């Protein structure tokens, strides 16, 4: 069983990592009604709050990073370690189970992409520190549309205005705005079927890694060697930082603002196949 927001169920199914989901949010107490589990694994953080949540279930064993504040002995947390090797190391060192950091691919969803082969522009991010300005996303979307590529703008239900503003600034029709019209499974299907993804340091970027979709990723407060894609994939990572910032900040990180429109467009075109005149499949520009 995986304790996670129920909205993630489609991705959990694609990954095949759990038979059931226990709906949970952040550090809220887990609504567990069964017998104490034999094993609880903390994949949330270093603790102590997340350790306490799992200990409240009275598990037979807790596999977690060492946390003196929680009175738990375990593998040392390394601040500069990439997220993928970090959690693979926890599994290996606490459970003795081999975990391959390169095993990141998922099978595409059964749902079809709304606009197969489109360039997906995803301007949103959970926190303002990781949101590249909307007018710059518009400029990138316009440049790619003028090169003959179908461009769609995605986002969650709370990002409708942002997506509409980006599309309007790019001269795209309202039909190009997929924000609010796709659940997580169909968003994943759109990324899996895309020719390219352009986005910031956010969850959709990890979908591009999972489906081997080419991507241009814009990093700001966090260096890509912490949260970015593995080397060797079809991804262009742009970062002009000098250290670690605040990924949960309320203002756009200065390093992210140093990423320019022209370099994003150039990286995008380098990853895209040339389009012949008249090859557009959906109405992209107004």
C-alpha positions as CSV (number, residue, x, y, z in Angstrom):
1,X,0.0,0.0,0.0
2,X,1.2,3.5,-0.9
3,X,0.2,6.5,1.3
4,X,-0.2,9.3,-1.2
5,X,-2.8,11.7,-2.7
6,X,-5.5,9.6,-4.4
7,X,-5.2,11.8,-7.5
8,X,-1.9,10.1,-8.2
9,X,-3.6,6.7,-8.7
10,X,-3.1,6.7,-12.5
11,X,0.6,7.1,-12.2
12,X,0.8,4.5,-9.4
13,X,-1.0,2.1,-11.7
14,X,1.5,2.8,-14.5
15,X,4.4,2.3,-12.3
16,X,3.0,-0.9,-10.7
17,X,4.4,0.1,-7.3
18,X,1.3,-0.6,-5.1
19,X,-1.9,-2.6,-5.1
20,X,-3.8,0.1,-3.1
21,X,-3.5,3.8,-2.2
22,X,-4.2,5.2,1.2
23,X,-5.3,8.7,0.4
24,X,-3.0,11.1,2.3
25,X,-1.9,14.7,2.0
26,X,1.3,16.2,3.3
27,X,1.9,15.6,7.0
28,X,-1.7,15.0,7.9
29,X,-2.3,11.9,10.2
30,X,-2.7,8.7,8.1
31,X,-6.2,7.3,8.2
32,X,-5.1,3.7,8.7
33,X,-7.8,1.3,10.0
34,X,-6.1,-2.1,9.5
35,X,-3.7,-4.0,11.7
36,X,-0.2,-2.6,12.3
37,X,1.9,-3.1,9.1
38,X,4.9,-5.3,9.3
39,X,7.0,-2.7,7.5
40,X,6.7,1.0,6.9
41,X,9.0,2.8,4.5
42,X,9.4,6.6,4.7
43,X,9.8,7.9,1.2
44,X,8.7,11.4,2.2
45,X,11.8,13.0,3.7
46,X,14.4,12.9,6.5
47,X,11.9,13.4,9.3
48,X,11.1,13.8,12.1
49,X,7.5,14.6,11.2
50,X,7.1,11.9,8.6
51,X,8.8,9.4,10.9
52,X,6.2,10.2,13.5
53,X,3.3,9.7,11.1
54,X,4.5,6.2,10.3
55,X,5.4,5.3,13.9
56,X,1.8,6.1,14.8
57,X,0.8,3.0,12.8
58,X,2.9,0.9,15.2
59,X,4.8,-0.9,12.3
60,X,6.9,-4.0,13.0
61,X,9.8,-2.1,11.4
62,X,10.5,1.4,10.1
63,X,12.8,1.8,7.1
64,X,13.9,5.4,7.0
65,X,16.8,7.8,7.0
66,X,18.5,8.3,10.3
67,X,16.9,11.1,12.3
68,X,18.2,11.9,15.8
69,X,15.2,14.1,16.5
70,X,12.9,11.1,15.9
71,X,15.2,8.8,17.8
72,X,15.7,6.7,14.6
73,X,18.9,5.1,13.4
74,X,19.3,4.6,9.7
75,X,21.3,5.6,6.6
76,X,22.7,9.1,6.6
77,X,20.8,11.8,4.7
78,X,23.1,13.5,2.1
79,X,22.0,17.0,1.4
80,X,23.7,17.2,-2.1
81,X,22.4,13.8,-3.3
82,X,20.1,13.5,-6.3
83,X,16.6,12.4,-5.4
84,X,16.6,9.2,-7.5
85,X,19.9,7.7,-6.1
86,X,18.9,8.9,-2.6
87,X,15.7,6.7,-2.4
88,X,17.3,3.8,-4.2
89,X,20.1,3.9,-1.6
90,X,17.5,3.9,1.2
91,X,15.9,0.8,-0.1
92,X,19.2,-0.9,-0.7
93,X,20.7,-0.1,2.7
94,X,17.7,-0.7,4.8
95,X,16.0,-3.6,3.0
96,X,18.9,-5.2,1.2
97,X,17.0,-4.9,-2.1
98,X,18.7,-3.8,-5.3
99,X,17.2,-0.6,-6.8
100,X,18.4,0.6,-10.1
101,X,18.5,4.4,-10.4
102,X,18.3,4.1,-14.2
103,X,15.0,2.2,-14.1
104,X,12.8,5.2,-14.7
105,X,10.6,4.4,-17.7
106,X,6.9,3.9,-17.5
107,X,4.6,2.3,-20.1
108,X,2.4,5.0,-21.8
109,X,-1.2,5.4,-20.5
110,X,-3.9,3.6,-22.4
111,X,-5.6,7.0,-23.1
112,X,-4.6,8.7,-26.3
113,X,-3.0,12.2,-26.4
114,X,-5.5,14.9,-27.1
115,X,-3.1,16.4,-29.7
116,X,-0.5,13.7,-30.7
117,X,2.9,15.0,-31.6
118,X,2.3,18.5,-30.2
119,X,4.8,20.6,-28.3
120,X,3.6,20.8,-24.8
121,X,4.2,24.1,-22.9
122,X,3.5,23.8,-19.2
123,X,4.0,27.2,-17.5
124,X,2.8,26.3,-14.0
125,X,4.7,25.2,-10.9
126,X,3.7,24.6,-7.3
127,X,5.6,27.7,-6.0
128,X,6.3,31.1,-7.6
129,X,10.1,30.5,-7.1
130,X,10.0,27.9,-9.9
131,X,7.6,29.7,-12.3
132,X,9.3,31.3,-15.3
133,X,7.4,34.5,-16.4
134,X,4.3,33.8,-18.4
135,X,5.3,36.3,-21.1
136,X,8.4,34.3,-21.8
137,X,6.5,31.1,-22.1
138,X,4.3,32.9,-24.6
139,X,7.3,34.1,-26.6
140,X,8.6,30.5,-26.8
141,X,5.2,29.1,-27.8
142,X,4.8,31.7,-30.5
143,X,8.3,31.1,-31.9
144,X,7.6,27.3,-32.1
145,X,4.2,27.8,-33.6
146,X,5.6,30.1,-36.3
147,X,8.1,27.3,-37.1
148,X,5.1,25.1,-38.0
149,X,4.7,23.0,-34.8
150,X,1.4,22.4,-33.1
151,X,1.6,23.9,-29.6
152,X,-0.6,23.2,-26.6
153,X,-0.6,24.7,-23.1
154,X,-1.3,22.4,-20.2
155,X,-1.9,23.0,-16.5
156,X,-4.1,22.1,-13.5
157,X,-7.6,23.3,-12.7
158,X,-6.1,26.2,-10.7
159,X,-3.9,27.3,-13.6
160,X,-6.6,28.0,-16.2
161,X,-5.9,31.8,-16.2
162,X,-2.2,31.3,-16.5
163,X,-2.5,28.9,-19.4
164,X,-5.0,31.1,-21.2
165,X,-2.7,34.1,-20.8
166,X,0.2,32.2,-22.2
167,X,-1.8,31.0,-25.1
168,X,-3.2,34.4,-25.9
169,X,0.2,36.0,-25.7
170,X,1.5,33.4,-28.1
171,X,-1.4,34.0,-30.6
172,X,-2.8,30.5,-30.1
173,X,-6.4,29.7,-30.4
174,X,-8.4,28.7,-27.3
175,X,-8.4,25.1,-28.6
176,X,-4.7,25.0,-27.8
177,X,-5.4,25.4,-24.1
178,X,-5.6,21.9,-22.5
179,X,-5.4,23.2,-18.9
180,X,-8.3,22.1,-16.9
181,X,-9.4,19.7,-19.6
182,X,-7.1,16.8,-18.7
183,X,-7.0,14.7,-15.6
184,X,-3.7,13.3,-14.5
185,X,-3.9,10.2,-16.8
186,X,-4.7,12.3,-19.9
187,X,-2.0,14.8,-19.0
188,X,0.4,11.9,-18.8
189,X,-0.9,10.6,-22.1
190,X,-0.3,14.1,-23.7
191,X,3.3,14.2,-22.4
192,X,3.9,10.6,-23.6
193,X,2.6,11.5,-27.1
194,X,4.3,14.9,-27.3
195,X,7.2,15.8,-29.6
196,X,8.6,18.0,-26.9
197,X,7.8,19.4,-23.4
198,X,8.9,22.9,-22.3
199,X,8.4,23.5,-18.5
200,X,10.1,24.4,-15.3
201,X,11.3,22.3,-12.4
202,X,8.0,20.7,-11.7
203,X,6.3,17.3,-11.7
204,X,5.4,17.3,-15.4
205,X,9.2,17.3,-16.1
206,X,9.4,13.9,-14.4
207,X,6.7,12.6,-16.8
208,X,9.0,13.5,-19.7
209,X,11.7,11.4,-18.1
210,X,9.3,8.5,-17.5
211,X,8.1,8.5,-21.1
212,X,11.5,9.4,-22.8
213,X,9.8,12.5,-24.2
214,X,12.3,15.2,-25.3
215,X,12.2,18.2,-23.0
216,X,13.6,21.6,-22.3
217,X,13.6,22.1,-18.6
218,X,14.1,25.5,-16.8
219,X,15.7,25.3,-13.4
220,X,16.1,28.1,-10.9
221,X,16.4,27.7,-7.1
222,X,17.5,24.1,-7.2
223,X,20.4,22.8,-9.3
224,X,19.5,20.1,-11.7
225,X,22.0,17.7,-10.1
226,X,19.4,17.5,-7.2
227,X,16.1,17.2,-9.0
228,X,16.9,17.1,-12.8
229,X,16.7,14.2,-15.3
230,X,19.4,11.7,-15.5
231,X,22.2,12.3,-18.0
232,X,22.1,10.9,-21.4
233,X,18.3,11.3,-22.0
234,X,16.7,13.5,-24.7
235,X,16.5,16.5,-22.3
236,X,18.1,20.0,-22.4
237,X,18.5,21.5,-18.9
238,X,18.9,25.2,-18.6
239,X,20.3,26.5,-15.3
240,X,22.2,29.7,-14.5
241,X,22.4,29.4,-10.8
242,X,25.4,29.4,-8.4
243,X,24.0,27.4,-5.5
244,X,20.9,26.3,-3.8
245,X,18.0,28.7,-3.4
246,X,14.5,28.4,-1.9
247,X,12.3,26.1,-4.1
248,X,9.3,27.1,-2.0
249,X,9.9,30.9,-2.3
250,X,7.2,33.4,-3.0
251,X,9.2,35.3,-5.7
252,X,10.7,34.0,-9.0
253,X,14.2,32.9,-8.3
254,X,16.9,35.1,-9.8
255,X,18.6,32.1,-11.4
256,X,15.4,31.2,-13.3
257,X,15.1,34.8,-14.5
258,X,18.5,34.5,-16.1
259,X,17.2,31.8,-18.5
260,X,16.4,33.7,-21.7
261,X,13.7,33.1,-24.4
262,X,16.2,32.7,-27.3
263,X,18.2,29.9,-25.6
264,X,15.0,28.0,-24.8
265,X,13.8,28.3,-28.4
266,X,17.2,27.2,-29.7
267,X,17.3,24.2,-27.5
268,X,13.8,23.3,-28.4
269,X,14.4,23.5,-32.1
270,X,17.5,21.4,-31.7
271,X,15.4,18.6,-30.1
272,X,12.5,18.8,-32.6
273,X,12.3,17.2,-36.1
274,X,12.0,19.8,-38.9
275,X,8.4,20.4,-39.9
276,X,7.4,20.8,-43.6
277,X,5.0,23.5,-44.7
278,X,1.4,22.6,-44.2
279,X,2.1,19.8,-41.7
280,X,0.0,21.3,-38.9
281,X,-2.6,18.9,-37.7
282,X,-4.6,21.2,-35.3
283,X,-5.4,24.9,-35.3
284,X,-2.5,26.4,-33.4
285,X,-2.4,30.1,-34.3
286,X,-5.3,32.5,-34.4
